[in-house]
Amino acid sequence: MTSEEIKNLILEIIEDIDDEADFESLNPDEPLRDQLDLDSMDFLDIVMELRKRHQLQIPEEDYPNLATLNSCAVYLEPLLRNA
């Protein structure tokens, strides 16, 4: 999976969680939780959906690597390289 495909995957998962999420002014370097008003349960839903769709086990200590859209791509790209 490419970096762009991973970003699209994350946005797709967020849209499934919150169909009113506004991606128009989304800054890929700013925290997703702040920009999209995601709470901790929403964030866990994203992690669980990654596990369900791609069998990824993301340790809790790595959650900060999923803070921004760009950091998600950087962290997940090696894990999803062959997906």
SEDRENBA-743802 format. One line per 8 residues: their letters; for each residue x, y, z of N, C-alpha, C, O. Coordinates in Angstrom, 2 decimals. Layout:
SEDRENBA-743802
a) X Y Z X Y Z X Y Z X Y Z | ...
end
This chain:
SEDRENBA-743802
mtseeikn) 0.84 -1.19 0.00 0.00 0.00 0.00 0.89 1.25 0.00 1.89 1.32 0.71 | 0.50 2.21 -0.80 1.25 3.46 -0.84 0.80 4.38 0.29 -0.20 4.14 0.96 | 1.56 5.43 0.48 1.23 6.42 1.50 -0.15 7.02 1.25 -0.94 7.19 2.18 | -0.44 7.35 0.00 -1.75 7.93 -0.35 -2.87 6.94 -0.10 -3.94 7.32 0.38 | -2.66 5.69 -0.43 -3.68 4.66 -0.20 -3.95 4.51 1.30 -5.09 4.30 1.71 | -2.91 4.60 2.10 -3.08 4.50 3.55 -3.86 5.69 4.08 -4.75 5.53 4.92 | -3.54 6.89 3.60 -4.30 8.08 4.02 -5.76 7.94 3.65 -6.64 8.26 4.44 | -6.03 7.45 2.45 -7.41 7.24 2.03 -8.11 6.19 2.89 -9.29 6.33 3.21
lileiied) -7.39 5.15 3.25 -7.92 4.12 4.13 -8.32 4.71 5.49 -9.41 4.44 5.99 | -7.44 5.51 6.08 -7.73 6.13 7.36 -8.95 7.04 7.25 -9.83 7.01 8.12 | -9.01 7.84 6.21 -10.17 8.73 6.02 -11.45 7.93 5.81 -12.51 8.33 6.30 | -11.36 6.83 5.10 -12.52 5.96 4.89 -13.02 5.38 6.22 -14.22 5.33 6.48 | -12.09 4.94 7.04 -12.46 4.39 8.36 -13.10 5.49 9.21 -14.12 5.24 9.86 | -12.52 6.68 9.20 -13.09 7.79 9.98 -14.49 8.12 9.49 -15.39 8.37 10.28 | -14.67 8.11 8.18 -15.99 8.40 7.62 -17.01 7.34 8.03 -18.18 7.66 8.27 | -16.58 6.09 8.12 -17.48 5.02 8.59 -17.88 5.25 10.05 -19.00 4.94 10.44
iddeadfe) -16.97 5.77 10.84 -17.22 6.03 12.25 -18.09 7.27 12.42 -19.02 7.28 13.24 | -17.78 8.32 11.65 -18.49 9.59 11.76 -18.80 10.11 10.37 -17.97 10.75 9.73 | -20.02 9.82 9.90 -20.36 10.19 8.54 -20.51 11.70 8.34 -20.72 12.17 7.22 | -20.40 12.47 9.41 -20.46 13.93 9.30 -19.06 14.56 9.38 -18.94 15.78 9.45 | -18.03 13.74 9.38 -16.66 14.26 9.44 -16.39 15.15 8.23 -16.72 14.80 7.10 | -15.79 16.29 8.50 -15.50 17.27 7.45 -14.02 17.23 7.12 -13.18 17.64 7.91 | -13.70 16.72 5.93 -12.31 16.58 5.51 -11.84 17.76 4.66 -10.68 17.80 4.24 | -12.72 18.73 4.41 -12.41 19.86 3.53 -11.14 20.60 3.94 -10.26 20.84 3.11
slnpdepl) -11.04 20.97 5.19 -9.91 21.78 5.65 -8.92 20.97 6.49 -8.18 21.53 7.30 | -8.91 19.67 6.27 -8.04 18.79 7.05 -6.57 19.05 6.74 -6.15 19.02 5.58 | -5.80 19.30 7.78 -4.36 19.49 7.65 -3.70 18.16 8.01 -3.86 17.69 9.14 | -2.98 17.52 7.09 -2.42 16.20 7.35 -1.32 16.17 8.41 -0.90 15.10 8.84 | -0.87 17.36 8.85 0.17 17.41 9.88 -0.37 17.80 11.25 0.40 17.91 12.21 | -1.66 18.02 11.36 -2.29 18.37 12.64 -3.01 17.14 13.19 -3.46 16.29 12.42 | -3.11 17.04 14.52 -3.78 15.87 15.11 -5.21 15.69 14.60 -6.02 16.63 14.59 | -5.51 14.46 14.18 -6.84 14.13 13.68 -7.90 14.34 14.75 -8.99 14.84 14.47
rdqldlds) -7.57 13.95 15.98 -8.56 14.04 17.07 -9.04 15.47 17.26 -10.22 15.71 17.50 | -8.12 16.44 17.17 -8.48 17.84 17.35 -9.27 18.37 16.16 -10.26 19.09 16.34 | -8.85 18.03 14.98 -9.49 18.56 13.77 -10.87 17.98 13.52 -11.77 18.68 13.05 | -11.05 16.71 13.84 -12.31 16.04 13.52 -13.15 15.76 14.75 -14.17 15.07 14.69 | -12.70 16.29 15.88 -13.44 16.14 17.14 -13.69 14.67 17.47 -14.80 14.28 17.83 | -12.64 13.86 17.33 -12.73 12.43 17.64 -12.42 12.23 19.11 -11.49 12.83 19.65 | -13.19 11.38 19.76 -12.89 11.07 21.16 -12.08 9.78 21.23 -11.77 9.18 20.20 | -11.74 9.37 22.43 -10.87 8.20 22.58 -11.53 6.92 22.05 -10.84 6.04 21.54
mdfldivm) -12.84 6.83 22.16 -13.54 5.65 21.62 -13.48 5.64 20.09 -13.32 4.58 19.48 | -13.60 6.80 19.47 -13.48 6.89 18.02 -12.08 6.43 17.59 -11.93 5.69 16.61 | -11.08 6.89 18.33 -9.70 6.51 18.01 -9.53 4.99 18.13 -8.91 4.37 17.27 | -10.07 4.41 19.18 -9.98 2.96 19.34 -10.71 2.23 18.23 -10.29 1.16 17.79 | -11.81 2.82 17.76 -12.54 2.23 16.63 -11.66 2.19 15.38 -11.71 1.23 14.61 | -10.86 3.22 15.19 -9.94 3.25 14.04 -8.93 2.11 14.17 -8.67 1.38 13.21 | -8.36 1.97 15.35 -7.37 0.90 15.59 -8.01 -0.47 15.39 -7.41 -1.36 14.78 | -9.21 -0.64 15.90 -9.90 -1.94 15.77 -10.24 -2.23 14.31 -10.17 -3.38 13.88
elrkrhql) -10.61 -1.22 13.57 -10.94 -1.41 12.15 -9.68 -1.79 11.35 -9.76 -2.60 10.43 | -8.55 -1.20 11.70 -7.28 -1.60 11.06 -6.97 -3.07 11.36 -6.49 -3.80 10.50 | -7.26 -3.47 12.59 -7.05 -4.88 12.97 -7.97 -5.78 12.16 -7.56 -6.82 11.65 | -9.22 -5.38 12.05 -10.21 -6.20 11.35 -9.91 -6.31 9.86 -9.96 -7.39 9.28 | -9.59 -5.19 9.24 -9.38 -5.18 7.78 -8.03 -5.74 7.35 -7.92 -6.37 6.30 | -7.00 -5.52 8.17 -5.64 -5.87 7.74 -4.87 -6.71 8.76 -3.66 -6.89 8.63 | -5.55 -7.22 9.78 -4.93 -8.07 10.80 -3.70 -7.41 11.43 -2.71 -8.07 11.72 | -3.79 -6.09 11.65 -2.70 -5.35 12.28 -2.89 -5.31 13.79 -3.97 -4.98 14.28
qipeedyp) -1.86 -5.64 14.50 -1.85 -5.49 15.95 -1.02 -4.25 16.27 0.20 -4.27 16.13 | -1.68 -3.20 16.70 -0.97 -1.96 17.00 -0.88 -1.83 18.52 -1.91 -1.68 19.19 | 0.33 -1.89 19.07 0.47 -1.79 20.52 0.08 -0.39 21.01 0.28 0.61 20.32 | -0.47 -0.35 22.20 -0.94 0.92 22.76 0.16 1.97 22.81 -0.11 3.16 22.62 | 1.40 1.55 23.05 2.49 2.53 23.13 2.79 3.16 21.75 3.49 4.17 21.67 | 2.26 2.57 20.68 2.45 3.12 19.34 1.30 4.04 18.91 1.37 4.65 17.84 | 0.26 4.16 19.71 -0.89 5.00 19.34 -0.49 6.44 18.99 -1.09 7.02 18.08 | 0.49 7.04 19.67 0.88 8.41 19.28 1.36 8.52 17.83 1.31 9.60 17.23
nlatlnsc) 1.81 7.40 17.26 2.23 7.40 15.86 1.06 7.55 14.90 1.25 7.74 13.70 | -0.16 7.46 15.42 -1.36 7.57 14.59 -2.06 8.91 14.81 -3.25 9.04 14.51 | -1.36 9.88 15.33 -1.98 11.16 15.69 -2.43 11.97 14.48 -3.53 12.52 14.48 | -1.58 12.06 13.46 -1.92 12.86 12.28 -2.07 11.94 11.08 -1.66 10.78 11.11 | -2.65 12.47 10.03 -2.81 11.67 8.82 -1.45 11.28 8.25 -1.26 10.14 7.83 | -0.51 12.22 8.23 0.82 11.91 7.72 1.55 10.92 8.61 2.24 10.03 8.10 | 1.42 11.06 9.92 2.12 10.10 10.80 1.50 8.71 10.69 2.21 7.71 10.85 | 0.20 8.63 10.42 -0.43 7.33 10.18 0.21 6.66 8.97 0.54 5.47 9.01
avylepll) 0.39 7.43 7.90 0.98 6.88 6.68 2.40 6.40 6.92 2.79 5.32 6.46 | 3.19 7.21 7.63 4.59 6.84 7.91 4.65 5.57 8.75 5.44 4.67 8.47 | 3.81 5.50 9.79 3.84 4.35 10.68 3.29 3.09 10.00 3.86 2.00 10.15 | 2.21 3.23 9.25 1.54 2.05 8.70 2.14 1.54 7.39 1.96 0.38 7.04 | 2.85 2.40 6.67 3.37 1.99 5.36 4.21 0.72 5.42 3.99 -0.19 4.61 | 5.18 0.61 6.33 5.94 -0.65 6.36 5.08 -1.86 6.77 5.34 -2.99 6.34 | 4.06 -1.63 7.58 3.20 -2.72 8.03 2.24 -3.18 6.94 1.81 -4.33 6.91 | 1.90 -2.25 6.04 0.93 -2.56 4.97 1.60 -2.63 3.60 0.91 -2.60 2.58
rna) 2.90 -2.73 3.57 3.63 -2.71 2.30 3.09 -3.72 1.31 2.99 -3.42 0.12 | 2.76 -4.90 1.77 2.31 -5.97 0.86 0.80 -6.14 0.84 0.29 -7.12 0.30 | 0.09 -5.19 1.42 -1.38 -5.31 1.48 -2.00 -4.91 0.16 -3.23 -4.94 0.01
end
